[in-house]
């Protein structure tokens, strides 16, 4: 009964913060613009109408595409998409279900997934199929960069994509909870540095360091491979020590994945703690703009340690040769 009451409360809260704007926002085929209030006074939420063009490689390059085939809208994510545009990307929309894998000019793909129907607050989402998931996984493996914002299990329409990437979404009810660190309700937990793995997206020790993030009713998956945010293991987190965010290499590509679709949503998610900063850093990581180490190997722009060692060797060998030559000359002179 307690779990049912929690789910009901989650529905009411998320409907207030997220549900109405998600259903009302429109994605229009024109240049990005802001043109007035789309939803005013609905749960104190105000969203600006923002439109994005459809991907067109004949006129666009370095595209960051938002997939609309999950029936979610880019307009609700305009803050993070503005950050993306400021990094030099062309922001556009794509329809994976209709047009298949993104074309070559698309370098990054953002998928936000809510399951269709059922008890998912009427978000109007659509479940990605296994065939579509295979397209996504193949595209990433070939070098694509994916930002996947999923949901807790019975509200996640991205389960097939999560599976295609090698993970197992956990069954409902699977919203993570924390009895100690949370905002408003225990299934809106606050994750802090002790929940973070060592990873460049947190920019530790820099002005862009991520100190805290809040996920609103997040799902989780197994295994914890590539996990960068895990639930508390001190007895307050439920489940304990499970992954709610991951960042990993997949083939020649990269994936940033969360169990919450709302943490970058406007304004419900981006207004909390360092959520927007984490999103921005994640895009930088997908861009290869942040260094990382994997198994002691320095990785930057997809380049491993070997090329750097080769450069050192090429620089040192001539020096050694010169020193040996000088030594030989001195020995000859001495004799």
C-alpha positions as CSV (number, residue, x, y, z in Angstrom):
1,X,0.0,0.0,0.0
2,X,2.9,2.4,0.8
3,X,4.5,1.8,-2.5
4,X,1.1,2.5,-4.3
5,X,0.7,5.7,-2.4
6,X,4.3,6.7,-3.3
7,X,3.6,6.0,-7.0
8,X,0.4,8.1,-6.8
9,X,2.3,10.9,-5.2
10,X,5.0,10.6,-7.9
11,X,2.4,10.9,-10.5
12,X,0.9,14.0,-9.1
13,X,4.3,15.7,-8.6
14,X,5.7,14.8,-11.9
15,X,2.5,15.8,-13.7
16,X,2.8,19.2,-12.1
17,X,6.4,19.7,-13.0
18,X,6.7,17.7,-16.2
19,X,3.6,16.1,-17.6
20,X,1.7,19.0,-19.0
21,X,4.6,20.7,-20.7
22,X,5.7,17.5,-22.3
23,X,2.3,17.0,-23.9
24,X,1.9,20.6,-24.9
25,X,5.3,21.4,-26.3
26,X,5.6,21.4,-30.1
27,X,8.5,20.7,-32.4
28,X,8.2,22.8,-35.5
29,X,10.3,22.5,-38.7
30,X,11.9,26.0,-38.7
31,X,14.9,27.8,-37.2
32,X,15.2,27.8,-33.3
33,X,13.1,30.6,-32.0
34,X,11.5,31.7,-28.7
35,X,7.9,32.9,-29.3
36,X,6.0,33.5,-26.1
37,X,4.7,31.4,-23.3
38,X,3.5,27.9,-24.3
39,X,2.1,26.8,-20.9
40,X,1.4,29.6,-18.5
41,X,0.4,29.1,-14.9
42,X,0.0,25.3,-15.2
43,X,1.6,24.2,-11.9
44,X,3.7,27.4,-12.0
45,X,5.5,26.1,-15.0
46,X,6.3,28.3,-18.0
47,X,7.8,27.0,-21.2
48,X,8.9,29.1,-24.1
49,X,8.0,27.8,-27.6
50,X,11.2,26.6,-29.2
51,X,11.4,25.1,-32.6
52,X,14.2,23.2,-34.3
53,X,14.7,22.3,-38.0
54,X,14.7,18.8,-39.3
55,X,18.2,17.3,-40.1
56,X,19.3,18.3,-43.6
57,X,23.0,17.3,-44.3
58,X,23.1,19.4,-47.4
59,X,22.9,22.5,-45.3
60,X,24.0,21.3,-41.9
61,X,27.2,19.9,-40.3
62,X,28.2,18.8,-36.8
63,X,24.6,18.1,-35.9
64,X,23.3,17.3,-32.4
65,X,20.0,15.6,-33.2
66,X,17.0,15.2,-30.9
67,X,15.0,12.1,-31.8
68,X,11.3,12.7,-31.9
69,X,10.2,9.2,-32.7
70,X,9.7,8.5,-29.0
71,X,6.9,11.2,-29.1
72,X,9.0,13.5,-26.8
73,X,9.8,17.0,-27.8
74,X,13.0,19.0,-28.0
75,X,11.2,22.1,-26.8
76,X,11.2,20.8,-23.2
77,X,15.0,20.5,-23.3
78,X,15.8,23.9,-24.7
79,X,18.2,24.9,-21.9
80,X,20.6,22.0,-22.5
81,X,20.1,22.3,-26.2
82,X,21.1,26.0,-26.0
83,X,24.3,24.9,-24.2
84,X,24.9,22.4,-27.0
85,X,24.4,25.1,-29.7
86,X,26.9,27.3,-27.9
87,X,29.5,24.5,-28.2
88,X,29.2,24.9,-32.0
89,X,26.6,22.2,-32.8
90,X,23.7,22.6,-35.1
91,X,20.7,21.5,-33.1
92,X,18.0,19.7,-35.2
93,X,15.4,16.9,-34.8
94,X,15.4,13.4,-36.3
95,X,12.8,10.7,-36.6
96,X,14.5,7.3,-36.1
97,X,11.3,5.3,-36.5
98,X,10.6,7.0,-39.8
99,X,14.0,7.6,-41.3
100,X,16.3,5.0,-39.6
101,X,19.9,5.6,-38.6
102,X,21.0,9.2,-38.4
103,X,22.9,10.5,-41.5
104,X,26.7,11.3,-41.5
105,X,26.3,14.9,-40.5
106,X,24.7,13.8,-37.2
107,X,27.5,13.4,-34.6
108,X,25.4,13.1,-31.5
109,X,21.9,11.8,-30.9
110,X,19.7,12.5,-27.9
111,X,16.9,10.1,-27.0
112,X,14.4,10.8,-24.3
113,X,12.0,7.9,-23.7
114,X,8.7,7.5,-21.8
115,X,6.6,4.4,-22.2
116,X,3.3,4.8,-24.0
117,X,0.1,4.5,-22.0
118,X,-0.4,2.6,-18.8
119,X,0.4,4.4,-15.5
120,X,3.0,6.7,-16.9
121,X,1.1,9.9,-16.3
122,X,-0.2,10.2,-19.9
123,X,3.1,11.5,-21.3
124,X,2.1,10.2,-24.8
125,X,5.4,8.3,-25.2
126,X,6.2,5.4,-27.5
127,X,8.1,2.3,-26.9
128,X,11.2,1.8,-29.0
129,X,11.3,-1.6,-30.8
130,X,14.1,-4.1,-30.8
131,X,14.7,-3.3,-34.4
132,X,15.1,0.4,-33.7
133,X,17.3,-0.4,-30.7
134,X,19.6,-2.4,-33.0
135,X,19.8,0.6,-35.3
136,X,20.8,2.8,-32.4
137,X,23.4,0.3,-31.1
138,X,24.9,-0.2,-34.6
139,X,25.1,3.6,-35.1
140,X,26.9,4.1,-31.8
141,X,29.2,1.2,-32.5
142,X,30.2,2.8,-35.7
143,X,31.3,6.0,-33.9
144,X,28.1,7.8,-33.0
145,X,27.6,9.5,-29.7
146,X,24.4,8.9,-27.7
147,X,22.7,10.7,-24.8
148,X,20.0,8.4,-23.6
149,X,17.6,9.6,-20.9
150,X,15.4,6.7,-19.9
151,X,13.0,6.1,-17.0
152,X,12.1,3.7,-14.2
153,X,11.0,0.4,-15.7
154,X,7.2,0.5,-16.2
155,X,7.6,4.1,-17.5
156,X,10.6,3.4,-19.7
157,X,10.1,3.1,-23.4
158,X,13.8,2.7,-24.0
159,X,14.2,-0.8,-22.4
160,X,15.1,-2.3,-25.8
161,X,17.8,0.3,-26.4
162,X,19.2,-0.3,-22.9
163,X,19.3,-4.1,-23.6
164,X,20.9,-3.6,-27.0
165,X,23.7,-1.7,-25.2
166,X,24.3,-4.7,-23.0
167,X,22.3,-3.9,-19.9
168,X,19.2,-5.3,-18.2
169,X,16.6,-2.8,-17.0
170,X,15.2,-3.9,-13.6
171,X,11.5,-4.7,-13.3
172,X,8.8,-2.5,-11.8
173,X,8.5,-1.0,-9.3
174,X,12.1,0.1,-9.6
175,X,12.3,3.8,-8.7
176,X,15.4,4.3,-6.6
177,X,14.8,5.8,-3.2
178,X,16.9,7.3,-0.4
179,X,15.5,7.7,3.1
180,X,18.1,10.4,4.0
181,X,19.1,12.5,1.0
182,X,16.2,13.7,-1.1
183,X,14.1,16.6,-2.2
184,X,10.4,16.6,-1.4
185,X,9.9,12.8,-1.6
186,X,12.4,9.9,-1.1
187,X,12.2,8.9,-4.7
188,X,13.7,12.3,-5.7
189,X,17.1,11.4,-4.2
190,X,20.1,13.7,-4.1
191,X,23.3,12.2,-5.4
192,X,26.6,13.6,-4.1
193,X,30.3,13.1,-4.5
194,X,30.2,9.9,-2.5
195,X,27.8,8.5,-5.1
196,X,30.1,9.5,-8.0
197,X,32.6,7.3,-9.7
198,X,35.9,8.8,-10.9
199,X,35.0,10.2,-14.3
200,X,35.7,13.4,-16.3
201,X,32.0,14.4,-16.5
202,X,32.2,15.5,-12.9
203,X,35.2,17.9,-13.6
204,X,36.5,17.3,-10.1
205,X,38.7,20.2,-8.8
206,X,37.6,22.6,-11.6
207,X,35.2,25.5,-11.7
208,X,32.8,23.2,-13.6
209,X,32.8,20.5,-10.9
210,X,29.5,18.6,-10.3
211,X,28.8,18.5,-6.5
212,X,25.2,17.3,-6.4
213,X,22.5,16.1,-8.8
214,X,18.9,15.2,-8.4
215,X,17.1,12.5,-10.3
216,X,13.3,12.5,-10.3
217,X,12.0,8.9,-9.9
218,X,15.0,7.2,-11.6
219,X,15.2,3.7,-12.8
220,X,18.3,1.4,-12.6
221,X,19.8,-1.5,-14.5
222,X,22.5,-4.2,-14.2
223,X,25.4,-4.7,-14.4
224,X,27.2,-1.6,-12.9
225,X,29.7,-1.6,-15.8
226,X,30.4,2.0,-16.8
227,X,28.4,3.3,-13.9
228,X,29.2,6.9,-12.9
229,X,26.4,7.5,-10.3
230,X,25.3,4.8,-7.9
231,X,22.8,4.8,-5.0
232,X,23.9,5.0,-1.4
233,X,25.4,1.9,0.2
234,X,25.0,3.1,3.8
235,X,21.6,1.5,4.3
236,X,19.6,4.6,3.2
237,X,19.6,3.8,-0.6
238,X,17.1,1.4,-2.1
239,X,18.2,-0.6,-3.9
240,X,21.8,-0.2,-2.5
241,X,24.7,0.5,-4.8
242,X,22.9,0.3,-8.1
243,X,23.6,2.3,-11.3
244,X,21.4,5.3,-12.2
245,X,23.8,6.9,-14.6
246,X,26.6,5.5,-16.8
247,X,29.1,6.8,-19.3
248,X,31.0,4.3,-21.4
249,X,32.5,3.5,-24.8
250,X,30.6,1.2,-27.1
251,X,32.5,0.1,-30.1
252,X,33.9,3.2,-31.7
253,X,31.2,5.4,-30.1
254,X,30.2,6.7,-26.6
255,X,27.1,6.6,-24.5
256,X,25.9,8.8,-21.7
257,X,22.8,7.1,-20.1
258,X,20.6,7.9,-17.1
259,X,17.5,6.2,-15.6
260,X,15.7,9.6,-15.4
261,X,14.4,11.5,-18.3
262,X,13.5,14.6,-16.2
263,X,16.9,15.7,-14.8
264,X,17.5,17.9,-17.9
265,X,13.9,18.8,-18.5
266,X,12.9,22.5,-18.3
267,X,12.4,23.7,-15.6
268,X,11.7,20.7,-13.4
269,X,15.2,19.1,-13.9
270,X,17.6,21.9,-14.9
271,X,16.7,24.0,-11.9
272,X,17.9,21.4,-9.4
273,X,21.5,21.5,-8.0
274,X,24.1,20.8,-10.6
275,X,21.9,18.9,-13.1
276,X,22.5,21.2,-16.0
277,X,26.2,21.3,-15.3
278,X,26.3,17.4,-15.5
279,X,24.4,17.6,-18.7
280,X,26.8,20.1,-20.2
281,X,29.8,18.1,-19.0
282,X,28.3,15.0,-20.5
283,X,28.1,16.6,-23.9
284,X,31.7,17.8,-23.6
285,X,32.7,14.2,-22.8
286,X,30.8,12.9,-25.8
287,X,32.6,15.6,-27.8
288,X,36.0,14.2,-26.6
289,X,36.7,17.5,-25.0
290,X,37.4,16.0,-21.6
291,X,40.3,13.6,-20.8
292,X,39.7,10.3,-19.2
293,X,41.7,7.2,-18.1
294,X,40.7,3.6,-18.7
295,X,42.8,0.9,-17.2
296,X,45.7,3.4,-16.9
297,X,45.5,4.5,-20.5
298,X,45.1,8.1,-21.3
299,X,42.2,8.7,-23.7
300,X,41.6,12.0,-25.5
301,X,39.7,12.4,-28.7
302,X,39.6,8.6,-28.9
303,X,43.4,8.4,-29.0
304,X,45.1,5.9,-26.7
305,X,48.5,6.0,-25.0
306,X,50.4,4.3,-27.7
307,X,50.6,7.2,-30.1
308,X,52.0,9.4,-27.3
309,X,54.6,6.8,-26.4
310,X,55.6,6.6,-30.1
311,X,56.1,10.4,-30.2
312,X,58.3,10.2,-27.1
313,X,60.4,7.4,-28.6
314,X,60.8,9.3,-31.9
315,X,62.0,12.3,-29.9
316,X,64.3,10.4,-27.6
317,X,66.0,8.0,-30.1
318,X,67.8,10.8,-32.0
319,X,69.1,12.3,-28.7
320,X,70.5,8.9,-27.6
321,X,72.1,8.5,-31.0
322,X,73.8,11.9,-30.7
323,X,75.1,11.1,-27.2
324,X,76.5,7.8,-28.3
325,X,78.2,9.4,-31.3
326,X,79.8,12.0,-29.0
327,X,80.9,9.3,-26.6
328,X,82.5,7.4,-29.5
329,X,84.4,10.5,-30.7
330,X,85.7,11.2,-27.2
331,X,86.9,7.6,-26.7
332,X,88.7,7.8,-30.1
333,X,90.4,11.0,-29.2
334,X,91.5,9.7,-25.8
335,X,93.1,6.6,-27.4
